[in-house]
Amino acid sequence: MLLPWCLDYLDRLEELLGVHSRFENGGQPDDHLDLIDQARGVYRGRLPCPGRR
């Protein structure tokens, strides 16, 4: 299934941003992290619920 892969990718992207990124101002990292969290919500919302067929 593609969705767990996408969630793993977002986790790795967040880690890379924390370690290797350079931003012009202090708010930019938070903007990126908020966007990543929004994307996680979208993907989690598309995961099938346990027990649902």
Secondary structure, DSSP 8 states (H G I E B T S, - for coil): -HHHHHHHHHHHHHHHHHHH---SSTTHHHHHHHHHHHHHHHHHHHS--TT--
